[in-house]
């Protein structure tokens, strides 16, 4: 079985490759962008199976199939809402909702093996799928959060949040007023709720709001340090593997 992974976050791609190795599925190639994938498909035999992320650093992965006719089986790996994902199942082998669960991955691989694609024609209509998918830069994102302050409920507008961060197993919103509020959520859950135009996850601990970045400073080991307008309780460091995507996000 010839398998490739198309995923812009390299740590996530390597983790998926390790999980597949545990299932005796060898991954031959890791691709990380639309441009890189198009070039690879144009000069290599197409694989039996693709694990495909939807939003890559330079665009939606569907753009690959506007240029290259790919007839490989597809297993989507995505963080999009369940309704779009259910629709994907009509034209693909399966989808995996991030963060990828070991059991879900095993079931998806089994589904592919049971499908016996060598004896059946695979037809994936990417135009239909694109119609079902809301562009992540155009969809509606969470605009406000409700937090409990003593016996009161306080509404915090997303625009007023300088950053979201995790500390001692809690998730906090640091606001322009210089206060931090405990939220009933996780950074992983926020990943699908925050606008990618305004918020970027610079590390495992921090999401920052582009509108409240005061300064960006070179840091050790090719990393970057971010200074926000009010938040100064902790150093905010862009992890080395996210620096490239962070710079692209700033453009």
Buried (B, 14 or more C-beta within 10 A) or exposed (E): BBBBBBBBBBEBBBBBBEBBEEBEBEBEBBBBBBBBBBBBBEEEEBBBBBBBBBBBBBEBBBBBBEBBEBEBBBBBBBBBEEEBBEBBEEBBBBBBBBEBEEEEBBEBBEBBBEBEBEEEEBEBEBEEBBEBBEEBEEEEBEEEBEBEEEEEEEEBEBEBBBBBBBEEEEBBBBBBEEBBBEBEBEBBEBBBBBBBEBBBBBBEBBBBBEEBBEEBEEBEEEBBBBBBBBBEEEEBBBBBEBBBBBEEBEE
